[in-house]
Amino acid sequence: MKYTKLNSIHKQLNAKLVEFAGFEMPVYYTSIVEEHMAVRNSVGMFDVSHMGEIIIKGSDALKFVQKITTNDASKLKPGKAQYSAMCYENGGIIDDLLVYKLEDGFMLVVNASNKDKDFDWMKKNIDNLQVELIDKSDDITLIAVQGPKSAETLKSLVDFDILELKYYSFREGKILDTDAIISRTGYTGELGFEIYFEGDEETAVKIWNAILESGKEFGIKCCGLGARDSLRLEMGYCLYGNDIDENTNPLEAGLGWITKFDKEFFIGKDALLKIKEEGLKRQLKGFELLDKGIPRHGNEIYYEDKKIGFVTSGTQSPVLNKPIGLGYFEVNTINDNDIFEIDNRGKRLKAKLTKVPFIER
């Protein structure tokens, strides 16, 4: 088991702790719904230090990032970030990730459960390129501060005007007296920031407590992985291992917008072009249950007693107060107004398609 530098804080706060991606992580502190609504209405903070950070340097850094990711990193100027993915040659998704353009290279932020696999894949594909890969995952603490009051919570703690940061932009500055990358990104659909810094446990705890104190007037809540999952699902954001994996491709997952076919080359491009030309066989769509129950990962989807897909993610939406989910549906099997069924442990629950994101922000 691995522990983030904030593990002692989670224990002090009596968080419900579980093993996640090899780390002991908090699922919730008080309740998932309470933490979820704090982020939607005011501000919440998350320890997401389990995420992986890989630095790419060298004269061929851009060429390498272009080769291994689907989005177009040549569009990035220093201080900008983009959402992207890495694919196998057959178009299956290795991981979804964030690409940060640093002054002297790139930082790739990858999913915790995939970090070692991703790093090995990157090393395998260096070939003759002049690049250096540095795994900084164990050195970096990552705190996410999310919600309408997140900027006001952080503005007195950083050494620049945080209100000037645009979406998917970042600054290298200081939080308290610690060097940090502060980016306007997040996984909740709200105004929010992610703070990357190095330092010992004492430094991490000091920064966490300072944010907590600064956000006290807004009713800031410490939030766990449970609220992180329900927040991202209300926005229809994909979760690796649930909605996307090596058996799914970016086009059927609704990630065509981060798949740039006008790039000269990226791994998986030829396979994805073929899939695009032949037409998709299934698509990831959002739905809501009309019956009581929670759709679960792996539940089969039926229309007129024919299996037409499967559920990838589901939850009870705290904002909508109804069950919502994502799933893969065979194309041309149902229309927007058709009622279909989710097989939940042998019980058929009625459902219908709905637009994604599930809530407007």
Disulfide bonds with the S-S distance in Angstrom:
none
